[in-house]
Amino acid sequence: MAVCGRSLWCMVGWSAILLLAAAACAPAPPERPAAPGAPAAPGPPAGPKSGGTFRTLERTDPVDIDPHTSTVGAQEFWNFIGNTLLQWNEKLEFQPSLAKSWEYSPDSKVLTLKLNEGVKFHNKAPVNGREMLAEDVVYSLQRITTDKPQFAKRTQFAAIERFEAADKYTIRLHFKVPDASVLGNLGYVENQVVAREVVEQYGDLKDPLKTGIGTGAFMITEWSPGVGVKFVKNPDYWRPGKPHVDRAEWTIVKDASARVAAFRSGQIDYLQPIDLPEKEDLTKSNPDTVWLRAAEAVWVAFLPQRGKPPFNDARVVAAVDLAVDRDEIIKAVGFGEGEIQAAIPFWLPQFSLPQEELKKRPDYGGQPMDRRIAEVRRLVAEAGHGGGLKFKAMVPERARSRFSEPVAIVMQQQLKRAGIDMEIAITEWGAVQNAQNQGIYEDSMVYAYAAGIDPNDYLRVFYASKGSRNYSKWSDPKLDELVERQSAETDPQKRQQLVFEAQRQILDSHVLPQLFAYYRWEALKPHLKGLQTNARARYYYWSEDLWIDK
C-alpha cells in the first residue's frame, strides 16, 4: 500500500479527497433528465474471459506519438504499450503501477518511490526485453523536463530540483519546495517510462513500429497512417493474468455517420465520442447499447496573440471576451450539454470557481447582451479600431478537434453582432500544433486544450510567465506569486482560496478565455466488459482490463 509522510497528509490526502469528491464521471446537472431509452447497465459478470479482439475507431492519426512531446494524441498508443509510475482508478484516486509504493519525507521535500521488480520492456530491439530500472525512470523524467519548446509539459515538474536513482528499484525526487501536484502528474499517460537506448538510436519516439517500445500490456504489430493500428498481447507482461484480450485494433474513420454505422452494424465493440443526437438515434436502433457519460477533460478556448496588434491592447481582448455568449455556444454546439468554467475545469469543483459567481460576471452572462455590445463597441473604438476590428483565428480541422470549428463559427456570428470581423482559417491539425507550440500563429486561435487533475496543471502550465503551455506569453508577476503560493500551501481551505484568487485575476486579465466545456457519451456493445471512464481517461486507459463476454 502506498504511504505518505505525515507532514504531507494535508497536501496529498486532501488531493485524494478532492478527487473522490470531484466525481470524475461528472453527473449531468439535476435539472437535465437523462436521455430516454438508455438501458440499465448489466449485472456483474462471472469473471474475465481470455481471448478475442477489441475493436474500435479513431477519427485521425496522432500527429505526434512521442509521449514526452505530444500534448494530445499519444495516449491512444501509449496506454496500450506503456505504463506510468502511478495510475488513477475511475474515481481519479492514485493507485500503484510501476511504482508499488511511495513515501514523503517529514518535510515533504523528498518523495521516495519503490519500483516493482521484474518489469520488462517489450522484447524488441534495441532493448530486447531487458528489465526496467530506476535509471530508466530518471532518464524519462529528465527528458520530459527538457528545456525546449517541443517538451510542452516540462514545467509540471518545476518544483523538483533533482531526480535520483538511489538503487535499481528506488527513485527519489528532491523538491525545491513542496508541490501538491506531482503525484497526479506521475499518473499522466504522457509521462511514460521509456528506454534511453530507443531514443538514442532513433532520436525521438515518433515512429510507432520502431520506437513504440514500453512496458505495457500490448505491443504494436501493424501501423498504417490513415488506416489504423493493431496490437498483440505482450506475453511477458508483468501483471499476472493481464491483458485479457489477445489483440486490439483501431481503424481510422473520419466520417461521423460512417463511424456510427460501424457501431450499429457490430463491426466495432466501442465508439466515442458521441453527440447527444447520435446517442438518441443509436438508442432507438440498438437498444442493448450500454452508455457511459463523463465530463470531458478538454475545453475550447480563445488564444489571442498578445505580443502584437490588435491583441497587444488589453481593451481589444476584453472586448472579444465580452462579446461571446457562452450559454448560446452550449446550446448550439453541445445540444444543451456543457458548462461554463474559469481556469480550473468544472469537474474539479473544489477548485473551480463556483458557477453562481461566474454567472454574475458581465462576460459570463451577468449583463444583458445589448449593454455588453455597447461596451464592446466603446472598447474597440478607444483602442483605435472605430472603423472596424478585423482579425484572423486559426482553427484546427474538425476531424481531430471536433468542437473547435463549431465553437469558432458560433463565436464568429456573435462577434459580428458587435461589429467585429473574425476570419476563420481552418488548418491541418499538425500545423496548428506546431504554430501553437512555437508561438507563430498570426492573430489568434480557437483551440481545444486538455490538462490534469490538480490546479498546478492549469495555473503553472498555462498561465504562469514561464509556463510551458503559456502560448500567448502572458506575464504577470502578481499572478506568478499567487501560483507559487497555492502550489506550496498545505492547508486545503487556504489553497482553495488562493486558487480562486488566481482565477479571478486571470478572468480580469482575459487570459485564454474559456469558451466551451463539455461532456462525452461512449457507446459499448453489451459483450464488452472491464471498461470504465472518467474525465481524464477513455477506453485506452483500461486496455489491460478489457474482456469480451462471448
Buried (B, 14 or more C-beta within 10 A) or exposed (E): EBEBBEBBBBBBEBBBEBBEEBBBBBEEEEEEEEBEEBEEEEEEEEEBBEEBBBBBBBBBBBBBBBBBBBBBBBBBBBBBBBBBBBBBBBBBBBEBBBBBEBBBBEEBBBBBBBBBEEBBBBBBEBBEEEBBBBEBBBBBBEBBBEEEBBBBBBBBBBBBEEBBBEEEBBBBBEBEEBBBBBBBBBBBBBBBBBBBBBBEEBEBBBEBEBBBBBBBBBBBEEBEEEEBBBBBBBEEBBBEEBBBBBBBBBBBBBEBEEBBEBBBEEEBBBBBBBBBEBBBBBBEEBEEBBBBBBBBBBBBBBBBBBEEEBBEBEBBBBBBBBBBBBEBBBBBBBBEBBBBBBBBBBBBBBBBBEBEBBEEBBBBBEBEBEEBBEBBBEBBBEBEBEEEBEBBBBBBBBBBBBBBBBBBBBBBEBBEEBBBEBEBBBBEBBBBBBBBBEEEBBBBBBBBBBBBBBBBBBBBBBBBEEBBBBBBEBBBEEBBEBBBBBBBBBEBEEBBEBBBBBBBBBBEBBBBBBBBBBBBBBBBBBBBBBBBBBBBBBBBBBBBBBBBBE
